[in-house]
């Protein structure tokens, strides 16, 4: 749990620095024009945790809440990147009314000196978002490197968000996928390659489950899982080396 929290915090801090740099407005533009209404909005839903589960002092319930909060944090972070910041020509696409909608802005601060391009494009059955960086960021020279890619279906029921490793300029830092089935059950999957995975299920009736996996050098290993009902009562299991080591209810 401690390792996962540190890793999550490091990723969120890195992304927050990037988003923060992209959101600064160097221009005197106190009343920016809003983005055109027809530009699709990006972002999955967060999972609502029952009050009884949130307030429980049971260590397993608290651990389950912590993992759900991690998953929700990634989803919220993904949603923050889909709209251009104020400094991108007052939200005006350089490609007109689109699609695609293309936004460009310059960053010149403690994070580096680079150009960011956000492209939002409709694909026929959904929408894609791409952020490309060109220049020097965090001391690393990037040549039109795609740092983030997102997809979402037209009905908003399915989506994904991937951040790519700009330090090594290849591979993924993490990926989020979410989907809602025909019964209204909602699923979030977080994958940090060769590190951790989190799966959260929020059922339409208010019940749900969470599972946490950790990389064991060759594969992901289940470390913790919990289930709860609509009232917030639940049960949890903790594992080590594939063996059950603790169990409880709340």
TAVEN-V805027 format. One record per backbone hydrogen bond with DSSP energy under -0.5 kcal/mol. CO is the residue of the C=O (numbers start at 1). NH is the residue of the N-H. Records with the same first field share a line. If there is no record, write none. Layout:
CO=NH + NH
This chain:
1=5
2=6
3=7
4=8
5=9
6=10
7=11
8=12
9=13
10=14
11=15
12=16
13=17
14=18
15=19
16=20
17=21
18=22
19=23
20=24
21=24
24=26
27=29
29=32
36=39
47=49
50=54
51=55
52=56
58=62
59=63
60=64
61=65
62=66
63=67
64=68
65=69
66=70
67=71
68=72
69=73
70=74
71=75
72=76
73=77
74=78
75=79
76=80
78=81
79=82
85=88
86=90
87=89
88=91 + 92
89=92
91=93
93=96
95=98
101=120
102=94 + 95
103=118
105=116
107=114
109=112
111=138
112=109
113=136
114=107
115=134
116=105
117=119 + 132
118=103
119=121 + 130
120=100 + 101
121=128
125=154
126=123 + 124
127=152
128=121
129=150
130=119
131=147 + 148
132=117
133=145
134=115
135=137 + 142
136=113
137=140
140=137 + 142
142=135 + 144
145=133 + 147
147=164
148=131
149=162
150=129
151=160
152=127
153=156
157=180
158=153
159=178
160=151
161=176
162=149
163=173 + 174
164=166
165=169 + 170
171=165
174=163
175=191
176=161
177=189
178=159
179=187
181=184
185=181
186=202
187=179
188=200
189=177
190=198
191=175 + 193
192=195 + 196
195=215
196=192
197=213
198=190
199=211
200=188
201=203 + 209
202=186
203=206
207=203
208=228
209=201
210=226
211=199
212=223 + 224
213=197
214=221
219=216
221=214
223=239
224=212
225=237
226=210
227=235
228=208
229=232
233=229
234=250
235=227
236=248
237=225
238=245 + 246
240=243
243=240
246=238
248=236
